[in-house]
């Protein structure tokens, strides 16, 4: 919510209520327990949210009709404008959330649910006249919030998703992962907070899937399952004779939280996160999000991290410089999508919160009934990263969320701008590097791609760009040869002293007069004949660069 709108609601309440309480008389006093400080207990203080302040200063300063009914009507319409679903949250201490009201109905509020671990109560307003004094108290405590909507990232448009070759079933091989993955992830439980999973799909016939139920939610037999969660489960843990997920030995704890349109809310997702932690989940997958920050969601994220459970979330598919929540939050691993050309898919959101990339264009997944389908988006990329973490946790169950984060970033491959950037984060997930990290002799020289710092320079006559090589192995590399061919020009460059994980960028130039809309360019990097390269499929690339 924009900051100015947040500020305006508070001003409205402070002004309007001061006038209103002089004239509004209620038949009974609310049984309201006043606390010295909201949101804090003796043993477990929590971070308070900013209140909802979404009304205009002009309204707060406007003269009100002397009639109580007209004033109530106006205030009621403003509340409805702010929160049409009448779905509110108040943040209190874990003990105070149970004792704040002696009688909810006496203060015009109806309690819908609560998360005692986070000190949050979900409620609706059924009598605004009686509720105003209590709401004013919540405002003064800065503890009132709308229960914001979250949803699955919108599917990318076809022209954005399929501008290149689909990964199909090659996504594991593309990341250098071993083909025999039987048992990987054994003993690891993954909370998939999504749409539910079709456990009868053939790809999941050998996968352990448990349907988890939340309080006040239908039992597993009544949950409406959609394709989204089934697709994610397949790339994480699916396994047949012809298809395998990243970690087929892992177990899926399926929380069905979205409706048939892919929508849910912050409170429900936070409830699922807390439940997943308490049910023993080792990883939480969140292929959903929203544009509004939510304290209940942020506190749930903190709760999981404090209990040693890492969270992986999708950055979103709108192609905007705004990463979705909860991927935006510190401590959450925000995942973007990469295409088969090694570049970040243009539908991926970017900015603060992007940590790592994974395949996300035309990935083969389980779909409706017994079918398979190609899915694009950061949702599927997120599930792939979750599967990779599960495989690592099976090998080292003692890894903390912070150590997992460092491991992913430290063994990711370069993409886009050399070094960290807001588009690709720390780079592209590499199963090859993760699975060979303890092999001191593993050697891999790779051509990463091209980087153009300023495409506008094409109009000035000369366009500089970089051709990037990376050492994606564990040995120092010497005597590499980089060969490039473009516009009839052949160039050969020697590269020495390249440390494990390091990159080297060779600066080149294109002449604007030679560019007619596009340029074909090929590159290949080779080690000396006496040195074995353990992965040859990433040594060369032929590209058509369009301008």
C-alpha positions in Angstrom: 0.0 0.0 0.0 1.4 3.4 -0.9 2.9 5.2 2.1 0.7 8.3 1.7 -2.4 6.2 1.9 -1.1 4.5 5.0 -0.5 7.9 6.6 -3.9 9.3 5.7 -5.9 6.5 7.4 -4.2 7.2 10.7 -4.9 10.9 10.4 -8.5 10.2 9.6 -9.0 8.0 12.6 -7.3 10.4 15.0 -9.5 13.3 13.7 -12.8 11.6 13.0 -12.9 9.5 16.2 -12.1 12.5 18.4 -15.3 14.1 17.0 -17.3 11.0 16.7 -16.9 9.7 20.3 -18.5 12.9 21.6 -21.7 12.1 20.0 -21.9 8.3 19.7 -23.5 6.6 22.7 -23.6 2.8 22.9 -26.0 0.8 25.0 -23.3 -1.2 26.6 -19.6 -0.6 27.3 -17.2 -2.9 25.4 -15.5 -5.4 27.6 -12.1 -4.4 26.5 -8.9 -5.2 28.3 -6.4 -2.3 27.9 -2.8 -3.3 27.7 0.3 -1.3 28.5 1.8 -2.1 25.2 0.2 -4.0 22.3 2.0 -6.7 20.6 4.4 -7.6 23.4 4.4 -10.3 26.1 6.8 -10.8 28.9 8.6 -13.5 27.1 8.2 -13.0 23.4 8.1 -9.5 22.0 7.0 -9.4 18.3 7.5 -6.8 15.6 4.5 -4.6 15.2 3.2 -3.8 11.7 2.4 -0.3 10.4 -1.3 0.3 10.7 -3.7 0.6 7.9 -4.1 4.3 7.2 -5.8 4.4 3.8 -8.1 7.5 3.9 -7.5 11.0 2.7 -6.6 14.0 4.8 -9.3 15.9 3.1 -11.9 13.5 4.5 -10.4 13.6 7.9 -10.6 17.4 8.0 -13.9 17.7 6.3 -16.8 18.9 8.3 -19.2 16.0 9.2 -22.9 16.2 9.3 -24.3 16.5 12.8 -26.4 13.4 12.2 -24.8 10.2 13.6 -26.3 8.1 10.9 -24.8 10.2 8.1 -21.4 10.1 9.7 -21.6 6.4 10.2 -22.6 5.9 6.6 -19.6 7.9 5.4 -17.2 6.1 7.7 -18.7 2.7 6.7 -18.3 3.4 3.0 -14.6 4.4 3.6 -14.0 1.1 5.5 -15.6 -0.8 2.7 -13.4 1.0 0.1 -10.3 0.1 2.1 -11.2 -3.5 2.8 -14.1 -4.7 0.6 -13.8 -8.2 2.0 -14.2 -6.9 5.6 -11.2 -9.1 6.5 -9.0 -7.5 9.2 -6.0 -8.5 11.3 -4.8 -7.2 14.6 -1.4 -7.9 16.0 -1.2 -8.5 19.8 0.9 -10.5 22.2 0.6 -14.3 22.1 -1.2 -14.2 25.4 -3.1 -11.0 24.8 -4.7 -12.3 21.6 -6.7 -14.7 23.8 -7.8 -12.2 26.5 -8.1 -8.9 24.6 -11.9 -9.2 24.5 -14.2 -10.6 27.2 -17.1 -10.5 24.7 -16.4 -9.9 21.0 -20.0 -9.3 20.1 -20.2 -6.5 22.6 -17.6 -4.5 20.7 -19.1 -5.1 17.2 -16.4 -7.5 16.1 -16.5 -11.1 15.0 -13.4 -13.2 15.5 -12.7 -15.4 12.5 -9.4 -17.1 13.4 -6.1 -16.6 15.2 -2.5 -17.6 15.1 -1.4 -17.6 18.7 2.3 -18.2 17.8 2.3 -14.9 16.0 -0.1 -13.1 18.3 -2.5 -12.2 15.5 -6.3 -12.3 15.4 -8.4 -12.3 12.2 -11.7 -10.6 12.5 -14.6 -8.8 10.7 -16.7 -5.8 11.7 -20.4 -6.4 12.0 -21.3 -3.2 14.1 -19.1 -0.3 13.2 -20.8 2.0 15.7 -19.8 -0.2 18.7 -16.4 -1.2 17.1 -15.1 2.4 16.6 -13.6 2.8 20.1 -11.8 -0.6 19.8 -10.5 0.2 16.3 -9.3 3.5 17.6 -7.3 1.7 20.2 -5.8 -0.6 17.6 -4.9 2.4 15.5 -3.1 4.0 18.5 -1.2 0.8 19.0 -0.3 0.7 15.3 -1.5 -2.9 15.2 -4.3 -3.0 12.6 -3.9 -4.4 9.1 -5.9 -5.6 6.1 -5.6 -9.3 5.3 -4.0 -8.9 1.9 -4.5 -11.1 -1.1 -1.8 -13.4 -2.4 -2.0 -15.6 -5.5 0.0 -17.7 -7.9 2.1 -15.6 -10.3 0.1 -15.0 -13.4 1.2 -17.2 -16.3 3.5 -15.5 -18.7 2.1 -14.5 -22.1 3.0 -16.9 -24.9 5.2 -14.4 -26.7 7.2 -13.8 -23.5 7.5 -17.4 -22.4 8.3 -19.2 -25.7 10.7 -16.8 -27.4 13.3 -19.6 -27.2 13.6 -23.4 -27.0 11.6 -25.1 -24.2 13.5 -27.0 -21.5 10.9 -29.8 -21.7 12.4 -32.8 -19.7 16.0 -31.6 -20.0 16.0 -29.2 -17.1 18.1 -31.4 -14.8 20.6 -32.2 -17.5 20.8 -28.5 -18.4 21.9 -27.8 -14.8 24.5 -30.6 -15.0 22.6 -32.8 -12.6 23.2 -36.6 -12.6 20.6 -38.6 -14.4 20.2 -41.3 -11.7 18.5 -39.5 -8.9 16.8 -42.4 -7.1 16.6 -41.7 -3.4 17.9 -38.1 -3.5 16.1 -36.1 -0.8 15.5 -39.2 1.3 14.2 -38.2 4.7 13.5 -34.6 3.8 9.9 -33.2 4.2 8.9 -30.3 1.9 5.9 -28.1 2.7 4.3 -27.2 -0.6 1.9 -24.3 0.3 -0.1 -24.1 -2.9 -3.2 -25.5 -4.6 -3.0 -29.1 -3.4 -1.6 -32.1 -5.2 -3.2 -34.8 -7.3 -1.7 -37.8 -5.7 -3.1 -40.2 -8.2 -1.1 -38.7 -11.1 1.2 -41.4 -12.6 4.3 -39.2 -12.2 3.6 -39.1 -8.4 2.6 -42.7 -8.0 5.8 -43.5 -6.2 6.0 -40.1 -4.4 5.1 -39.7 -0.8 2.5 -37.0 -0.6 0.6 -36.1 2.6 -2.4 -33.7 2.4 -2.2 -31.4 5.4 -5.2 -29.6 6.9 -5.3 -26.2 8.5 -7.7 -25.2 11.3 -11.2 -24.3 9.9 -10.3 -25.8 6.5 -12.1 -28.7 4.8 -10.7 -32.2 5.3 -8.3 -33.5 2.6 -11.1 -35.3 0.7 -13.0 -32.0 0.3 -10.1 -29.9 -0.9 -10.3 -28.8 -4.5 -6.9 -29.6 -6.2 -5.7 -27.6 -9.2 -2.9 -28.3 -11.6 -0.4 -25.8 -10.2 0.5 -27.7 -7.1 0.6 -31.0 -8.9 3.1 -29.6 -11.5 5.4 -28.3 -8.7 5.3 -31.6 -6.9 6.3 -33.4 -10.1 9.5 -31.4 -10.6 10.4 -31.7 -6.9 9.8 -35.4 -6.3 8.1 -37.1 -9.3 9.6 -40.3 -10.6 8.7 -42.8 -13.4 10.8 -44.8 -15.8 10.9 -41.8 -18.2 10.7 -38.8 -15.8 12.3 -37.7 -12.6 12.2 -34.7 -10.3 15.1 -33.1 -8.6 14.7 -35.0 -5.3 12.4 -38.0 -5.8 13.2 -39.4 -2.4 11.7 -36.4 -0.5 8.2 -36.3 1.0 5.6 -33.6 0.0 3.5 -32.0 2.8 0.7 -30.5 0.7 -1.1 -27.5 2.0 -4.0 -26.5 -0.2 -4.5 -22.8 0.4 -5.5 -21.3 -3.0 -8.9 -21.3 -4.6 -9.6 -22.3 -8.2 -8.4 -18.9 -9.4 -5.1 -19.3 -7.6 -5.9 -16.7 -4.9 -5.4 -16.9 -1.2 -4.6 -14.4 1.6 -1.7 -13.5 3.9 -3.3 -14.9 7.0 -4.0 -18.3 5.5 -0.4 -18.6 4.1 1.0 -17.5 7.4 -1.1 -20.2 9.2 0.2 -22.8 6.8 3.8 -21.7 7.4 3.4 -22.0 11.2 1.7 -25.4 10.7 4.5 -26.6 8.4 7.1 -25.7 10.9 5.3 -27.5 13.7 4.7 -30.6 11.5 8.4 -31.0 10.9 8.9 -29.5 7.5 12.5 -29.1 6.5 11.8 -26.7 3.6 8.8 -24.5 2.7 8.0 -23.8 -1.0 5.9 -20.7 -1.7 5.3 -20.4 -5.5 2.8 -17.6 -4.8 3.0 -14.0 -3.7 1.6 -10.5 -3.8 2.5 -6.8 -4.3 1.6 -5.8 -0.7 3.8 -6.4 2.3 2.1 -8.1 5.2 3.3 -8.2 8.8 1.5 -11.5 9.4 3.4 -13.0 6.5 6.7 -11.4 7.5 6.3 -12.6 11.1 5.5 -16.1 9.8 8.7 -16.0 7.7 10.7 -15.0 10.8 9.0 -17.8 12.8 10.2 -20.4 10.2 13.7 -19.1 10.0 14.0 -19.0 13.8 13.1 -22.6 13.8 15.7 -23.5 11.2 13.3 -23.9 8.2 14.4 -22.3 4.9 11.7 -20.7 2.7 11.9 -20.5 -1.1 9.5 -18.1 -3.0 8.8 -17.0 -6.6 9.6 -13.4 -7.5 6.7 -13.1 -10.0 6.0 -13.2 -13.7 5.0 -9.6 -14.5 8.4 -8.5 -15.9 8.4 -5.6 -13.5 11.1 -4.1 -11.2 9.1 -5.2 -8.2 9.7 -8.5 -6.5 6.6 -10.1 -5.0 6.2 -10.8 -1.3 7.3 -13.0 0.5 10.3 -13.4 -1.9 11.2 -9.8 -1.2 11.8 -10.5 2.5 15.3 -10.9 3.9 16.0 -14.6 4.6 13.6 -15.9 1.9 15.3 -17.3 -1.2 13.8 -15.4 -4.1 13.8 -17.3 -7.3 13.7 -16.0 -10.9 13.4 -18.0 -14.2 16.1 -18.6 -16.7 15.7 -19.8 -20.3 17.7 -22.4 -22.3 19.9 -19.6 -23.6 21.2 -18.9 -20.1 19.5 -15.5 -19.9 16.8 -14.5 -17.4 13.3 -14.9 -18.9 11.9 -11.5 -19.8 8.7 -12.2 -17.9 10.5 -12.5 -14.5 10.3 -9.7 -12.0 13.5 -8.2 -10.9 15.0 -6.0 -8.1 15.7 -6.4 -4.4 14.8 -9.9 -3.4 16.1 -11.8 -6.4 18.7 -14.4 -5.1 19.0 -17.2 -7.7 17.7 -18.4 -11.0 16.5 -21.8 -12.2 14.9 -23.2 -15.4 11.5 -21.7 -15.9 10.6 -21.8 -19.7 8.6 -24.7 -21.0 9.5 -27.2 -18.2 7.8 -30.6 -18.6 5.5 -31.2 -15.6 2.5 -33.3 -14.5 -0.8 -31.7 -15.5 -4.5 -32.6 -15.4 -5.5 -36.2 -15.0 -2.7 -38.3 -16.4 -1.4 -35.7 -18.8 1.9 -33.9 -18.9 2.3 -30.2 -19.9 5.0 -27.6 -20.4 4.9 -24.9 -17.7 6.6 -21.6 -17.7 7.1 -19.1 -14.8 9.0 -18.4 -11.6 6.7 -20.8 -9.8 8.3 -23.8 -11.5 11.8 -22.3 -11.0 11.1 -22.0 -7.3 10.1 -25.7 -7.1 13.3 -26.7 -8.8 15.4 -24.8 -6.3 13.4 -26.3 -3.5 14.2 -29.8 -4.9 17.9 -28.9 -5.0 17.8 -27.9 -1.4 16.1 -31.1 -0.4 18.9 -33.1 -2.0 21.5 -31.1 -0.1 19.6 -31.5 3.2 19.5 -35.3 2.7 23.2 -35.2 2.6 23.7 -32.7 5.4 20.6 -32.4 7.6 22.4 -30.0 10.0 22.5 -27.2 7.4 20.9 -23.9 8.6 18.8 -21.6 6.4 21.8 -19.2 6.3 24.2 -22.0 5.3 21.8 -23.2 2.6 21.5 -19.6 1.2 25.3 -19.3 1.1 25.7 -22.7 -0.5 23.2 -21.9 -3.3 24.8 -18.5 -4.0 28.3 -19.8 -3.8 27.8 -22.6 -6.3 25.6 -20.7 -8.8 26.7 -20.0 -12.3 27.1 -16.6 -13.8 24.3 -14.9 -15.8 23.6 -11.5 -17.1 25.9 -8.8 -15.6 29.1 -10.3 -14.1 28.8 -10.6 -10.4 25.6 -10.0 -8.4 22.8 -8.1 -10.1 19.1 -7.4 -9.5 18.0 -9.4 -12.5 19.7 -12.8 -12.0 20.7 -12.3 -8.3 23.8 -14.5 -7.6 23.3 -16.5 -10.8 21.8 -19.7 -12.1 21.4 -22.8 -9.9 24.0 -25.4 -10.8 23.3 -29.0 -9.9 26.7 -29.9 -11.4 28.6 -27.7 -8.9 26.5 -28.7 -5.9 26.8 -32.4 -6.6 30.6 -32.1 -7.2 31.4 -29.6 -4.6 33.4 -32.2 -2.6 35.4 -33.4 -5.6 38.6 -31.5 -5.6 39.5 -32.7 -9.1 36.2 -31.6 -10.8 37.1 -29.4 -13.7 34.7 -27.3 -15.9 35.4 -24.4 -18.1 32.2 -22.7 -19.4 31.2 -20.0 -21.8 28.5 -18.0 -19.9 27.3 -15.5 -22.5 27.4 -11.8 -23.5 26.8 -8.7 -21.6 25.9 -5.3 -23.1 26.2 -2.4 -20.7 24.7 0.3 -22.9 22.7 -0.7 -25.9 22.0 3.0 -26.7 25.7 3.3 -27.7 24.7 1.5 -31.0 23.6 4.9 -32.2 27.0 6.5 -31.6 28.7 4.1 -34.0 30.5 1.7 -31.7 28.8 -0.8 -29.3 31.1 -2.4 -26.7 30.1 -5.7 -25.1 31.7 -8.5 -23.0 32.1 -12.2 -23.7 32.2 -14.0 -20.4 33.9 -17.2 -19.4 33.6 -18.8 -15.9 35.5 -21.5 -14.0 32.6 -23.7 -12.9 34.8 -26.4 -11.4 37.0 -26.8 -8.3 40.5 -26.6 -9.9 42.5 -23.5 -11.1 42.4 -23.1 -14.8 45.4 -22.1 -17.0 45.9 -21.8 -20.7 42.2 -21.6 -21.7 41.4 -20.5 -25.3 38.3 -18.4 -26.1 37.5 -18.3 -29.8 34.8 -15.9 -31.1 33.4 -15.4 -34.6 31.0 -12.5 -35.6 30.5 -10.3 -38.6 33.2 -12.2 -40.4 35.7 -11.5 -37.7 37.6 -14.3 -35.9 39.1 -13.6 -32.5 41.2 -15.8 -30.2 42.0 -15.0 -26.6 44.1 -16.8 -24.0 43.0 -16.9 -20.4 45.2 -17.8 -17.4 44.9 -18.0 -13.7 41.1 -18.4 -13.4 40.2 -19.4 -9.8 37.2 -21.8 -9.1 34.0 -19.8 -9.4 35.6 -16.8 -11.0 34.7 -15.1 -14.3 36.7 -13.4 -16.9 35.2 -10.9 -19.3 36.7 -10.1 -22.7 35.8 -6.7 -24.1 34.7 -6.6 -27.7 33.1 -4.1 -30.1 30.5 -4.0 -32.7 30.2 -1.3 -35.3 26.7 0.2 -35.6 27.0 0.4 -39.4 27.6 -3.4 -39.6 24.5 -4.2 -37.6 21.3 -4.8 -39.6 18.8 -5.6 -36.8 20.7 -8.7 -35.6 24.1 -10.2 -35.3 25.1 -13.9 -35.4 27.9 -14.7 -33.0 29.6 -17.9 -31.9 31.9 -18.6 -29.0 33.8 -21.6 -27.7 36.2 -22.0 -24.7 38.6 -25.0 -24.5 41.1 -26.3 -22.0 44.6 -27.4 -23.0 44.6 -30.9 -24.6 46.2 -32.5 -21.6 43.4 -31.3 -19.2 40.1 -33.1 -19.0 36.9 -31.0 -19.0 34.3 -32.9 -17.0 31.4 -31.0 -18.6 31.8 -30.2 -22.3 28.2 -29.2 -23.1 28.6 -25.7 -21.7 31.8 -24.9 -23.6 30.3 -23.3 -26.7 27.3 -21.2 -27.8 25.9 -19.9 -31.0 23.6 -17.0 -30.7 21.6 -14.5 -32.7 21.7 -11.1 -30.9 18.7 -8.9 -31.9 18.8 -5.1 -31.6 
